[in-house]
Amino acid sequence: MSEKTDALVRFKEVQKSYDGEILVVKNLNLDVARGEFLTMLGPSGSGKTTCLMMLAGFEPATHGEIYLDERPINDVPPHKRGIGMVFQNYALFPHMSVAENLAFPLEVRKMGKAEIEERVNKALNMVQLGAFGGRRPAQLSGGQQQRVAVARALVFDPDLVLMDEPLGALDKQLREQMQYEIKHIHETLGVTVVYVTHDQSEALTMSNRIAVFNDGVIQQLAPPDDLYERPDNAFVAQFIGENNTLHGTIKEVNGDSCTVDVDGGGTVQALAVNIAGAGQRTTLSLRPERVEVNPDEGKFPNLFDAKIEELIYLGDHIRTRASVCGHDDFIVKIPNAAHHASLKEGETAKFGWTMEDCRALDA
């Protein structure tokens, strides 16, 4: 790697197989920029955790090279990579106090006593646990233990911190609170973070960029808003956020747009994103919040009769399930402020949407 690069981490043609036959990670090429918060997101078995373990040094790559700060690290043992790690099970030493847990990685690095004390106090204050240094992990709540694990990963000022499903064991409210705390710590310190999760809302909340994995391959690598608003393929559209999926056959293609005959009946105007051509199959992707109920006449090129099957009150919005184009599970999210009191289960309404909000993707 002769050329200077802004990438702190680089995967180059990396493959991983556990049995010599099936590739769990297939030809991964990925750069992680300095100071970036990159999340590897995907279902179980998609290869995301394996990538993290290869970067940490706990798993060897079968093929290809991993670079850290332009230095090949395939043959560097984990403890010499200088990487901070946070695991789901916290991995704290139960027989040590919180302060001793934080001091441990500094003692291993042969730091002086005064500097260790200063760094430990600074790290504890950073995660709002300044008064908890003398306690044992068992005397802390799950959220507090997770904060200690984060502080320990950051205490020796690593350039890179890896986090593997670190919030998976916490309840919903605490998990959301910790998401914001980790995000703010990252913004304050400017440390590079590679984060693994299967929780899409977690990825959207925290990341600068998200790599969506499936079957050992990155399906799309993009900032959160791009991923949600402009999915490249049907897998990403389905995996990120709630999504209406209509299957059909492409009738004609006209530049950036196309006309699709939907399987259950009806013809839809859509944005031609990832399609083969006329006569070929496609999956239409449409976000529930992009659909308008009983719009003004002529406002949308796509306007259909909808039979209201179910109305669920969810506070900030009404989740409406309807039968549209022969599909019984068509979902619309109606903001509470715009709630149509006239909507009743069993009755019909008009649903409309723009061509741009409906993406024609791979079959």
Summary of the structure (lengths in Angstrom):
residues: 363
radius of gyration: 24.6
end to end distance: 39.5
largest distance: 75.1
contacts: 1141
relative contact order: 0.11
helix: 27%
strand: 36%
